[in-house]
Amino acid sequence: MNTVDLSFEIKDITAFHLAFTDQPGYWEDYRGGGAAVAESARFEFREGWQTVYPRMVEAMLLRVTLKDGTVGWGESNTPIGPEVTALVCERLVLPMAKGRPFEDPQVLWNFLYDAQRGRGYAAGFYLDALAALDIAAWDALGKRADKPLAALLSDAPRQSIPAYLSGLRQASLAGRIEAMNDWADRGLRGIKIFLDGDLDAGLAELAALQEAGGDKIEQWMVDTLWMCRGDTARRAKSDFGKLGARFLECPLQPENLQGHRELLVEPGAPIALGEHFRTHYQTAAWFDEPRALDIYQPDVGRTGLSDGLRQVAAARAAGIPSTPHMGSGLAVFQAATLHFAAVCGDECLQEYQSGLAERAALVSETAWVYADGGFRLPDRPGLGVEIDEEAVARYAVMV
């Protein structure tokens, strides 16, 4: 068993809201750009999707300094309003946590969750702040112990993590086919495509990609971004199952527990979801019988590593495999996700955001480098990410 000392005290927290104003947006030139009409210079709503997205990549990085001087970095998955999470970290979380002895990061997470649970803070920006601090604490402890973070989370983490690409984001089908072939030549085994409410267009897209790629890509995943309505979800599950989709992600609204339970027993592609959850209190009903999902996708930028581990353990006890979601985040978030993936089991490929990895290189250097279809667990202590604080200052939004 792991005997590393995980106790610590927090001396200081500094949070940074970053905005990459001189870089391509989160969706790059996917299907020819964003909404027909710009709602604002900062946000966009794409046709067919209900969720708001940032027009440029924004992020929240957190630096924690422990009492012994060790520094760790954390990051939440907060693409919309990262400055709110940063403010919560510095103005609320720091005064509550500073100077208190904690046995390990999970005790810290429990303490901060208890501090606000009676007021209904069960999700949202407050929990995102806890996730960022939890990741930063684990990073600091890994550096202090001179061990990779995954070695603190498990006695036997996976050394190799095969990945799938999160989206082909080129404007045209021809461009997406070209990108698919390029990734296949680099050893990639799986790709996820994103759909709007037009199911027929989505089915045609996947069929065209499969025909063009042949057997180059072994696994295809489909994300409907919560946009199935009426009987569309049942049809999507069936039809994408016939096309061999590894899973159908986020078919229904995220609160619709009963709807997911009913959809699960229909024939077709397995159901995957989980990125919207923050805590194991929220996931319990979804894992209980009758189950509401086939594959669990925790997002450490929202759960933190500590509670994410509890959620994965509960899913495993229910016979549900887990594969971490990798949404909008820079190198700290991506590294935390990959360390987490190293201890979550090997039933599924791991999601990878290549475009955001390129953006992350502007403010950091990471030991996690894609090659030959995935990643190798690095030997570097902690997360394996070195932050360029001068570059962070260049992209930081000053309040």
C-alpha positions, 0 to 999 in steps of 0.5 A: 500500500502507498505510505506517502505522507499526504498531510499538509497545510495551505499557506496561500492560493493565487488564481488566474483567469486566462483568455487566449484572445490571439488564438483560435476559439474552442471550436476552431473552424468546426463546420465553418464557424460559430453562430450566424449572429454574434450574441456577444464578443465573448459568448456564442450559441451554435445552431442546433445546440443549447449550451453556450460556448466561449468565442475564445479559449478561457481558463482558470489556473490555480497556484497553491503554496503549502506551509512547507513551501511546496507549490502545486497547480490546479485547473477547473473545467470552467470555460464560461466565467472562469473569473468567477471560479478564480474569485471564489478560490481567493475570496472564499476558499482560501480564508476557510482552508488557510492554516488548517491541517489536513490529513490528505486532499480528500479531507480538504475536499470534505471540509470545504464541501461541508462548509457550504452544503447546507446552503445548497452549494452542491454544484456550480462555481463553488465545486469547480473551485474545490476541484481546482484546489484539490488538483493543485494539492495533489500536484504539490504532494506529488512534487513533495514526494518526488513521485508522479501523481498517478503513483499517489492515486494507485499502487499500480497505475497504467503505464500506457493510455490509448486515446481517442480524438475529441472531435474533427473540427474542420469546416468541411467534410473533406477537411474532416476526412483529411484530418481523420486520415492524418490522425490514423497515420499517427496511430490513433484508434478512435474518434468522437464526433459531435452532433446537433439535433439533426439526427439524419445529418449525423448518421450521414456524417458518421457513415461518410467518415467510416466509408472514407476511413475504412478500418483505419479507425477502430472505434467511433464515439458519438456525442449529441450534446444533450440535444435528442428530443422526443423519440429521437434518442431511441432512434439515435441509440438504435441507428448509431448502434447499427453503425457500430458506435462504441457509445452514444454520449449525453443523449438526453437532458442532464437532469433526466434520470428516468429518461436515461433509465428507460433509454438504457434498456433499448437496443443500440449503442451503450449510453455514456455520460457524466461530465456534468456531475460534481459529487458522489452524492449526485451520481449515486442514483444514476449507478443504482438499479435500475442503472441510467448509464453504461459508461461513466465519464467523470470530469476531474475539472469538476469533481477534483481527483479526490471525489472523482476517485470515490465516484469511479469506485462506486461505478466500478462496484455497480459494474460500470466502467469509467473513462474520464471526460476531457473537456475545456482545459489547458495542460494542468487539467489535461495532465490531471485527467490523464493521471486519473485515467491511469487508475480508472481501468482500461475498458475504454479509450481515453478522450484527448483534446489536441487543439487545447493541448496546442493552446496549453503550450503557450503557458506551460510545458508538459511531460504528457506528449501524444505519440503512437495512439496515446500517452505513456505515464511520465516519470516527472513528479506531480502532474508533470507540468511546468508552468511559465508564470511570465506567459501566464501573466501575459494571458491573465485578465486583470480585474 
